[in-house]
Amino acid sequence: MQLKQIARDALLKPLQAVAGIVERRHTLPILANVLLEHRDGRLYVTATDLEMQITAHSELAGKETQAVTVAARKLQDLLRALPDDSMLTLDGTGSRMSLRAGRSRFNLQTLPAADYPRIGVGQDKVQALTLPQRDLRGLLKSAEFAMAQQDIRYYLNGMLLVIEKSSLQAVATDGHRLSWASLDIPGDYERQEVILPRKTVLELGKLLADVDDPVTLDILANQVRFSFANIELVSKVVDGKFPDYNRVIPAGHTKRIELARSELLASLQRAAILSNEKFRGVRLVLGDDQLKIICTNSEQEEAEEELVVAYKGDPLDIGFNITYLLDVLQNMAMERVELAFGDANSSALLTVPERHDYKYVVMPMRI
């Protein structure tokens, strides 16, 4: 590969978009590399971990087709360390590639582009839709924190996307809490479900911008493809049966309180300082016109917060993992929240007043 006098950002920007999925340790050495391709007036940069593949491009004059693979992290670190206005010359021969910028010169080891393990992308679309990047990013952020990590129930280590009629829904659960978010979309779609791997969801959250520019979601056979701006992300889907989330969401809770999200979040954050580091338990004690938040730890220290709420009804003393409550409040942008309770052994339901596009369920714990 030979490229002369190209702007630093023409290589760095697409490289930064794809490098996040490159693992530091690999059984295949070539997976630590990115594939650089110059063709059709564009420079394409591709990375894969065999489960997901991201390709980003920038405009670069020239018709000659050239390709090489080079270490992703090293190339990214070198480009970041160069001045912003640097002009680069790349010259790859044999198993080496030289990178020149001004008076700086670096030699990097390369591997043949023909050996790069690309993911074959299916051509038959099961379903396709287009929506603003901002909307999809917000939907994923509303649910992603409830995904499981390294659970033996592998289908929980990801997020369920449901397309049905005129809605796109995202559901995530780790078995202790569940987050459900819904987004209205134009059209009338047949019901379709896919489970996105955890890594795919997190990477999308980084790449999608808070703008109205479109993103196209294509559901393929055993794959999903997201296309937006100058990026294409293709991911395998998780093969498994996601739990029936509708059965988990409580419907008949009568003990309800409404309060400011920021006020509840601040009280929980203060109380969490004295919570048990291992069990992270918090007691919510609901009584006439008040909600008490109580945390204790093994050193017999105690934190108690008292909030004024509009409530008249039977008292309730219920325990939760305080981290699960903090997670949802920190990932919401709404000003007010509503909490609905049954009894001390029932899951709690957190919603947004007068809206039906978000629900969060958290299981109680004994304290």
C-alpha positions as a printed Julia matrix, in Angstrom:
367×3 Matrix{Float64}:
   0.0     0.0    0.0
   1.26    3.44  -0.96
  -0.58    6.59   0.07
   1.0    10.02  -0.21
   0.19   13.27   1.57
  -3.04   12.31   3.28
  -4.4    14.32   6.2
  -3.95   12.72   9.62
  -7.67   12.83  10.38
  -8.55   11.05   7.13
  -7.01    7.95   8.68
  -7.45    8.64  12.39
 -11.21    9.3   12.42
 -12.31    6.05  10.74
  -9.69    4.18  12.76
 -11.09    5.53  16.04
 -14.6     4.49  14.99
 -13.61    0.84  14.56
 -10.75    0.29  17.03
 -13.02   -0.08  20.07
 -13.84   -3.72  19.24
 -10.21   -4.79  18.84
  -9.35   -7.01  21.79
  -5.94   -6.78  23.41
  -5.53  -10.55  23.62
  -6.3   -12.79  20.69
  -5.83  -16.4   19.67
  -5.44  -15.1   16.11
  -2.71  -12.43  15.85
  -4.38  -10.82  12.81
  -7.43   -9.9   14.95
  -5.25   -7.31  16.7
  -4.95   -5.6   13.31
  -7.26   -3.4   11.27
  -7.76   -3.82   7.56
  -6.89   -0.7    5.51
  -8.32   -0.62   1.99
  -8.02    2.15  -0.58
 -10.55    1.78  -3.41
 -13.11    3.79  -5.36
 -11.89    7.11  -3.99
 -12.26    6.1   -0.37
 -10.11    4.76   2.45
 -11.92    1.97   4.31
 -10.88    0.85   7.8
 -12.3    -2.45   9.1
 -12.04   -4.2   12.47
 -13.61   -7.46  13.64
 -13.67   -9.78  16.65
 -15.42  -12.53  14.61
 -18.75  -11.73  16.3
 -18.99   -8.11  15.15
 -17.45   -6.15  12.3
 -17.23   -2.37  11.91
 -16.18   -0.57   8.74
 -15.68    3.2    8.56
 -14.47    5.24   5.61
 -13.18    8.64   4.63
 -12.87   10.25   1.21
  -9.45    9.8   -0.36
  -8.69   10.42  -4.03
  -7.3     7.64  -6.16
  -8.64    4.65  -8.09
  -5.94    2.05  -7.46
  -7.13   -0.76  -5.16
  -4.71   -1.42  -2.28
  -5.06   -3.25   1.05
  -2.99   -4.17   4.1
  -3.51   -4.98   7.79
  -1.63   -3.26  10.62
  -1.77   -3.22  14.43
  -4.81   -1.18  15.44
  -3.66    0.11  18.84
  -0.16    1.04  17.75
  -1.35    2.89  14.66
  -4.01    4.73  16.63
  -1.56    5.75  19.36
   0.97    7.0   16.79
  -1.62    9.07  14.93
  -2.96   10.59  18.15
   0.58   11.6   19.14
   1.19   13.45  15.89
   0.23   17.14  15.43
  -3.36   17.7   14.26
  -2.33   19.19  10.92
   0.11   16.41  10.03
   0.27   15.09   6.46
   1.04   11.38   6.22
   2.79    9.13   3.74
   2.2     5.39   4.02
   4.42    2.93   2.19
   3.84   -0.78   2.67
   6.17   -3.35   1.15
   6.54   -6.98   2.2
   5.76   -7.43   5.88
   6.46   -3.82   6.86
   4.74   -0.48   6.48
   6.47    2.84   6.99
   4.55    5.86   8.22
   6.08    9.28   7.65
   4.88   12.6    9.02
   7.21   15.57   8.74
  10.51   14.55  10.31
   8.96   11.53  12.04
   9.19    8.02  10.62
   7.8     4.75  11.98
   8.03    1.17  10.76
   5.12   -1.15  11.6
   4.73   -4.86  11.04
   1.91   -5.88   8.67
   0.02   -9.05   7.8
  -1.52   -9.87   4.4
  -4.96   -8.38   3.72
  -6.02  -11.65   2.07
  -5.76  -13.39   5.46
  -8.1   -10.96   7.24
 -11.18  -12.86   8.53
 -14.12  -10.79   7.34
 -17.66  -11.6    8.42
 -19.84  -12.64   5.5
 -22.87  -10.35   5.41
 -26.22  -11.91   4.5
 -28.08  -10.41   1.54
 -31.67  -11.32   2.42
 -33.34   -8.71   4.63
 -35.94  -10.0    7.09
 -36.83   -6.49   8.23
 -35.5    -2.98   7.68
 -36.24    0.4    9.24
 -34.73    3.87   9.4
 -34.84    6.27  12.34
 -32.85    9.22  13.74
 -29.55    8.35  15.44
 -30.63   10.33  18.51
 -33.74    8.17  18.99
 -31.95    4.84  18.69
 -29.11    5.99  20.93
 -31.59    7.13  23.59
 -33.5     3.85  23.39
 -30.36    1.76  23.9
 -29.12    3.97  26.76
 -32.48    3.6   28.52
 -32.08   -0.16  28.82
 -28.43   -1.19  28.44
 -27.43   -0.85  32.12
 -29.77   -3.74  33.05
 -27.98   -6.24  30.8
 -26.3    -9.16  32.52
 -22.53   -9.63  32.51
 -21.09  -13.12  31.98
 -24.31  -14.86  33.01
 -24.51  -18.58  32.21
 -27.89  -17.76  30.69
 -26.1   -16.32  27.68
 -29.26  -14.75  26.21
 -29.32  -12.34  29.19
 -25.87  -11.0   28.21
 -27.45   -8.74  25.63
 -30.52   -6.73  24.73
 -33.76   -7.81  23.12
 -34.97   -5.59  20.28
 -38.62   -6.0   19.32
 -40.1    -4.47  16.18
 -43.9    -4.62  16.26
 -46.46   -2.56  14.33
 -45.34    1.06  14.85
 -42.96    0.56  17.78
 -39.35   -0.4   18.44
 -38.8    -1.81  21.94
 -35.61   -2.52  23.88
 -35.56   -4.92  26.83
 -32.67   -5.87  29.11
 -32.57   -7.93  32.31
 -30.02   -9.68  34.52
 -32.64  -11.62  36.46
 -32.72   -9.11  39.35
 -34.02   -6.05  37.48
 -35.54   -5.37  34.07
 -35.55   -2.27  31.9
 -38.11   -1.82  29.08
 -38.18    1.15  26.72
 -40.34    1.81  23.67
 -40.05    4.17  20.71
 -42.73    5.1   18.18
 -41.63    4.61  14.59
 -43.48    5.38  11.37
 -44.86    2.34   9.54
 -46.61   -0.92  10.31
 -44.13   -3.76  10.85
 -44.6    -7.46  11.46
 -43.33   -8.59  14.87
 -39.64   -9.4   14.81
 -37.32  -10.14  17.75
 -33.51  -10.2   17.88
 -31.09  -10.35  20.8
 -28.09   -8.06  20.34
 -24.87   -9.11  22.11
 -23.79   -6.91  25.01
 -20.63   -5.73  23.23
 -22.64   -4.69  20.17
 -25.03   -2.61  22.27
 -22.22   -0.83  24.11
 -20.32   -0.12  20.89
 -23.44    1.33  19.25
 -23.86    3.59  22.27
 -20.39    5.02  21.6
 -20.75    5.4   17.84
 -24.27    6.78  17.47
 -24.4    10.56  17.7
 -26.99   12.77  19.41
 -28.22   14.08  16.05
 -31.24   13.66  13.77
 -29.2    12.1   10.97
 -30.59    8.69  10.0
 -29.47    5.22  10.98
 -30.72    2.21   9.04
 -31.3    -1.06  10.88
 -31.37   -4.19   8.72
 -32.33   -7.51  10.29
 -30.71  -10.29   8.29
 -30.55  -14.03   8.79
 -28.68  -14.46  12.14
 -27.22  -10.93  11.79
 -28.1    -7.28  12.22
 -26.58   -4.37  10.3
 -26.53   -0.73  11.36
 -25.57    1.86   8.73
 -25.1     5.54   9.61
 -22.82    8.42   8.65
 -19.67    6.77   7.28
 -19.99    3.64   9.44
 -21.37    0.15   8.89
 -21.64   -2.2   11.88
 -22.54   -5.87  11.33
 -23.12   -8.16  14.29
 -24.18  -11.72  14.87
 -27.29  -12.08  17.04
 -27.62  -14.21  20.16
 -29.37  -17.5   19.47
 -31.7   -18.07  22.41
 -35.16  -17.47  23.85
 -35.46  -14.25  25.83
 -37.73  -14.42  28.94
 -41.35  -13.28  28.59
 -40.81   -9.77  29.92
 -44.53   -8.94  29.97
 -45.05  -11.47  32.78
 -42.36   -9.77  34.88
 -43.81   -6.24  34.73
 -46.29   -5.84  37.64
 -49.68   -4.36  36.77
 -51.72   -4.13  39.98
 -49.56   -2.29  42.49
 -51.6     0.17  44.55
 -48.94    1.82  46.75
 -47.77    4.68  44.5
 -45.63    7.73  45.09
 -44.36   10.41  42.73
 -41.26   12.51  43.36
 -38.47   14.45  41.69
 -35.84   12.18  40.14
 -32.94   14.42  41.18
 -34.12   14.57  44.79
 -34.48   10.79  45.06
 -31.12   10.25  43.32
 -29.26   12.63  45.64
 -30.75   11.01  48.76
 -29.83    7.52  47.56
 -26.29    8.62  46.65
 -25.75   10.0   50.16
 -27.22    6.95  51.84
 -25.15    4.6   49.66
 -21.95    5.91  51.26
 -22.81    3.97  54.43
 -24.35    0.91  52.73
 -22.86   -2.55  53.14
 -20.11   -2.82  50.53
 -20.89   -6.46  49.79
 -24.7    -6.61  49.83
 -25.46   -2.95  48.94
 -28.82   -3.08  50.67
 -31.17   -0.14  51.25
 -34.5    -0.03  53.09
 -37.33    2.08  51.76
 -39.85    2.74  54.54
 -43.09    4.23  53.24
 -45.54    5.92  55.62
 -48.0     8.79  55.69
 -46.56   11.6   53.57
 -42.98   10.38  53.92
 -40.43    8.03  52.44
 -37.43    7.04  54.56
 -34.23    5.74  52.96
 -32.09    3.76  55.4
 -28.68    2.17  54.9
 -26.52    0.36  57.48
 -23.22   -1.47  57.28
 -21.19   -4.04  59.24
 -19.56   -1.26  61.31
 -23.0    -0.41  62.75
 -23.0     2.91  60.89
 -26.3     4.2   59.59
 -27.61    6.7   57.07
 -31.21    7.89  57.06
 -32.81   10.23  54.53
 -36.4    11.42  54.74
 -38.39   12.66  51.74
 -41.83   14.24  51.72
 -44.24   12.39  49.4
 -47.97   12.49  48.8
 -48.99    9.12  50.25
 -51.84    7.9   52.42
 -52.11    4.17  52.82
 -50.73    1.07  54.44
 -47.11    1.39  55.61
 -44.4    -0.55  53.78
 -40.84   -1.56  54.69
 -39.01   -3.07  51.7
 -35.36   -3.68  50.82
 -33.49   -3.34  47.52
 -29.99   -3.41  46.12
 -29.23    0.32  46.12
 -27.04    0.01  43.0
 -30.07   -1.1   40.98
 -31.98    2.02  42.02
 -29.03    4.33  41.35
 -28.47    2.83  37.9
 -31.94    3.62  36.64
 -32.08    7.14  38.09
 -28.67    8.03  36.66
 -29.68    6.83  33.18
 -32.98    8.72  32.99
 -33.38   12.27  31.72
 -36.91   12.8   33.05
 -37.61   15.24  35.88
 -40.1    13.13  37.83
 -40.53    9.42  38.52
 -43.29    7.26  39.93
 -42.65    4.26  42.17
 -45.31    1.57  42.58
 -45.13   -1.13  45.28
 -47.13   -4.21  46.21
 -45.88   -5.81  49.43
 -42.42   -6.4   50.91
 -41.96   -9.51  48.75
 -43.08   -8.03  45.44
 -41.06   -6.34  42.71
 -41.24   -2.56  42.51
 -42.15   -0.73  39.32
 -40.57    2.58  38.35
 -42.19    4.6   35.55
 -42.39    8.15  34.22
 -45.64    9.96  35.12
 -48.09   10.36  32.22
 -45.78    8.46  29.83
 -45.97    4.86  28.7
 -42.63    4.43  26.96
 -40.48    3.36  29.92
 -40.77    0.79  32.73
 -38.18   -0.47  35.19
 -38.75   -3.46  37.46
 -36.5    -4.27  40.42
 -36.72   -7.34  42.66
 -36.71   -6.81  46.46
 -34.04   -8.21  48.76
 -34.14   -9.24  52.4
 -32.23   -6.93  54.73
